[in-house]
Amino acid sequence: MTDRTPPLRVVVVGTGFVAPYHVAGWRQAGCEVVAAVTRDPAAPRLAELGIPAGYRTLEEAIGRTRPDAIDIASPPLNHPADCGVAIQAGLPFMCQKPLAANLADARAIVAAAGGLPAMVHENFRFRPWNRALKAELDAGAIGTPFFARSSERKAGTVTIAEHPGMPWSLARQPRHAALNPFLILESVIHQIDVARYLFGEPRRLFARARRVSPLVAAEDTALLTLAFDDMDVSIERSYASKGHPSPQSGGGERVLVEGAEGSAFLTGDGRLTIIRDGPAGRREWAPEFDRTDAYARSYADCIAHFVQGLGTGAAFETSLEDNLKTLTAVFAAYRSIETGEAVDLQSFGSDECT
């Protein structure tokens, strides 16, 4: 006899780019990935991932393996159907961002899920430097913030000497070439969610975007301004910028937060520095945290959060309801781009279907 709790049994839907990170995350959380849903159950991808069984439909996978939870890592257009199957089966589920490819589908998923334990896999807020920055801001390290900027610029969709063939982002994820919309829904969504995580809910949003590379179908550079009650946040992202450090060399997101008593600086390789210039004088420090394998760990930490919530009943940070606010801001950005005007986020979306 043993009182050891059996491992959570999980079915993963999809075996694409993010699947290895998801599978590793489940295993690090002590869970068992019992099957995957894939177009070709005989494909070598299952063996590469160490998944014992593959099925063509989620219904079949559920019927054959009787899992405890579903991990939906399929393309966004499939999310409504995949989430619907999990909901119909009464199984807790986690869905890779974005929750859906349009607001109408996302709202339908949220409504159908009801009180079923479910969350969106939004890994950026689980990056260690964002957790550290949040802790510092909450502790009043720089006083009350009044401005922040999040910027990441790289040559992801344009050819450079370092990558003379297919551009980096398109070689890494070929599906990016045909996405429409592209950059805001696929990538800027992370920055919006982190802004909400750090500062609360924005009130208004203004956005501009353009397509630079002829190799993509939609926008590959974007600039957003989010107005909060007491501060402004500038978000910029470009996959079409030459001359910047490559992602492989630490050319990631850079963040600046300015407050009444100091500033926080986050470099592209995740180094956080706080400079405080308050009544007690100037002080500078760099919070210590583990930045090793931060990209993969952010997936694992997001999954661990889901597993912990299932075990304790605690609320998920990126619940369906919470993440819907991030997705609403995404589509408000597209509305702003279309109209050339700022969008009131408190009223936006009541009549939106895309």
N, C-alpha and C positions, 0 to 999 in steps of 0.2 A: 504494500500500500504506500501511496505517496500523495502528499497534498500539493505537489507542484502544479501550477496552472499550466495547462497545455498552451503551446504557442498559438498566436492568432494566425488563422489560415486565410491567405489572401489570393485573389485572382487579379492579375494585372491585365488591363485591356490595352493592347497596343505594344509593339516591339520596336518602335522607332528610336529617334535620337535620345530621348530622355529615359527610355526604359532601363538602361544599365544603372543609371543613378537611382531610379525608383527601386529597382530590385535590390541593390546594395543597401539602400536605406531601410527597407523592410527587414532585411537580414540583420543589420546592425541593431535594430529595435527588438530583435529576438523573435521575429515573426517568420512564418513559413510561406513562401510563394508556391502555391500548389499547382497553378496553371496560368497560361496566358491565352488571351484571345488574339488571334492573328489570321491574316488572310491565308497563310500557308503553314498549317501545323507541322509540316515535314521540313520546314526551312531550317538551315543550320543555326539561325539566330537563337532558337530555343536552347540548343546545346551550348551556345556561347554564353547565354545568360544562366545556364544551369537550371532551367525550368523543366520539370518532369513531364508536363503534358501541355498540348496546345489544342484549342478548339476554334472553330470558325465563328461561333456566335457566343455571346455572353450567356444567353439562356441555357445553351448546352453545357457550358463550363460550370454554371451554378448547379444545374441538375446532376452533373457527374461528380463534382468535388465537394459540394456543400460547404462553401467558404464562410468565414465569419465577416469578411469585409471585401469591398471592391475598390480597386485603384484604377481610375479611368485616365489613361495616358494616351488616348486616341486623338486624332485631329479634331479641332474645335467643331467642325460641322457635324461630327458624330456624337458630340456630347449630349445633346438632348435625348437621342435614342438610348445611348448607353446609360445615362443617369436614370432614364425612365425605367429601364430593366431593373436596375439596382433598387429603385424606389418600389417598384411592383413586387420585388422579392422581399422587401422589408429589410434590406441589408445596409449597414453603414457604408458610406462611400466617400472617397476623396477624389476630386476631379482636378486634373491639371489645368492651369490657367491657359487661356481665358475660359470662364465657365461656359460661354457660348459665343457664337460669332455675331450675335445681335442681341439687343436688350430684350426683345419680346421673348425669345427662347430662354434667356437667362432668368427672366421673371417667372416664366412658366415652370422652370426647374425648381426655383425656390418655393413657389406655391405648392407644387406637387410633393416636395420633400416633407413639408409640414415639420413635425418635430423629430424626424429621423436624424440621427447623428451624421452630419456631413460637413465637409469643408472643402475649400479650394486649395490646391497645392500652389501657393505663392511663395517661392523660396527666397526672394531677395530680402525680405524683412528678417529672415533667419540667418543672414550672413553675419558673422561674428562682429564685424566693425559696425554694422547698423545696430546690433543689440548694445554694443558698447557706447555708441553715440547716444542712443536713447537713454541709457542709464545716466550718462553725464548730463544731458539736458534736463532730465527729471530731477537730478540732484541740484540743479541751479548753477552748474559750472560756469556758464557764460551769462547768467541773468536771463531776462526775458528775451527770447529771440524776436527779431524784427525782419530778418531777411535770410533767405537760403537759396543756394544755387546747386543744382545737380547736373553734371555735364559728362557725357561720354561721346567721344568722336573717334572714329576709326575708319579704315578703308575696308569695309565689309562687302560692298557691292561694286567696287571699282578696282580695276587692275593696278597693281603697283609692282615695282621691281622685285620686292621681297616675295611676291606671289604672282609670277608672270603668267600663270595659267588662269584658272577660274578664281575669281575673288574669294577671299577668305570665308565670308559668311555663306556664300552660295555653295562653296565646296563642302562646308561643314553641315549645312542644312539646305539641300537643293530645293526644297519646297518653298523657300523664301522667294524664289524668282517669280512664282505665279500668284503669291498672296496679294489680295486686293480687298480690303485695306491691308497694309503691311506693318510699317514700323511702329506706329502708336499702339495698335492692338497687340502686336507681337512682343515689343520690347519696352516702349515707353510706359506701358502698363505697370511694369515693375517699379519705375521711378515714382509714378503717381501713388502706388500703394505704399511705398516707403515714406513718401511725404505725409500721407494720412497717418501712418504708424507713428511718425515723429511729432507731428504738429496738430493732428485732429482733422476736422472736416473743412475743406475749402468752400468758399461761398460763390466765387465767380471764376471763370476760366476763359482765357483767350489763347488761340493757337494759330500757328502758321506751319505749313509743311510743303515739301516739293519733292518731285522725283528727279534725281540727278543722273543715275545710271540707266542706260538703255537696256540693261540686263534684267531689270525688275519691272513688275507691272504697276507698282504703286509707290507711295512715298518712301524715300529712304533717308530723309532728314526732316527734323521737326523741332519746333520751339514752342513751349507752352509757358504761360504765366498763370499761376494759381493765386488768387487773393483769399487770404484767411482773415479772420476778424481783426487780428493785430499784427499781421505780417504778410509778406509776399514771398512766393517761391518761384524761381525760374528753373524750368526743366528744358535741357537741350540734349538731343541725341542725333547722331549722324552715323550712317554706315557708308557715306560717300565722301569722306574727308581724307585727303592724302596728306602725308607728312607728319602724322601723329604716330605715337608708339603703337606697335601691334599688340593685340590682346595677349599674345604669347609672352611679350616682354613687359607685362605689367601695365598695359595701356587701358586700364579699366575706368570705372566711374570715379569722378572727382567731385567732392562735396564741400561746400563752404556754408557754415551757419554763423551768422553774426547776431550777437546779443548785446544787451545794454551794458554788460560788464566784461565782454570778451568775445572770442571767436573760436570756432572749431573747424579744423582743416582735415579732410580725409583725402589721401592720395589714391592714385589708380591701383596701387598694390595693397590697399587696405590699411595703411598706416594712419592712425588718428592722433592728432596733436591738438591740445587745448591751450589757448593763450588767454589768460584772464588778467584784465587791467582794471582792478576795482579799488575800493577804499584802502585795502591793505597793500596795494602796490601790484607790480607785474609778477605773474607767475606762469610758468609754462610746464606742461607735463604731457606725457604720452601714455595713455591707459594701456595696461598689459592684457593681451588676450591672444589666443592661439589662432594664427592666420593660415596654418598648414591645411592644404587641400580644402580651402574655404568653399569653392564652388560645389564640390561633391558633398561636403558637410552640410551645406545649406539645404540640399534636398533631404539628407538624412535627418537633420534637425526638424525640418517641417513634418516629416513622417513621424518622428518620435513624438512630436506635439500631438498629432492625431491619435497615436496609440495611447498616449497618456490620458488624453481626454476621454477616449473610449473606456479606459479603466477606471477613471475617477468621476466621470460625469461632468467635468469642468468644461466651461465654454471654450470653443475654438477661437483663436485670434482671427483666423481667416474663414469664419463661418460663411455659408452661402449668402446670408443677409449682409454681412459686413463687406464681403468682396463685391457684392452687387454695387456698392457705392463706388468702388474703384472702377468697375466696368462702366458705370454711368458717366464718370468723368472722362473715360476714353471716348465714348461716343459723343459727349458734349464737345470734345476737342474737334472731332470731325465736323460737327455742326458749325463750330466757330470758323473752321477753315472754309467751309462752304459759304457762309454768310459774310465773313469778314468782320464779325461782331463778337463781343464777349457774350458768354452764356451764363445765366443764373443757374447754378447747380441745384438750388433748392427747389426750383420749379421745373427743371429740364426733365424730359423723358416721359411725361405723362401720355404723350401721343406718339412716342417713338416706336418704330417697329424694326429699325435697322441700326 
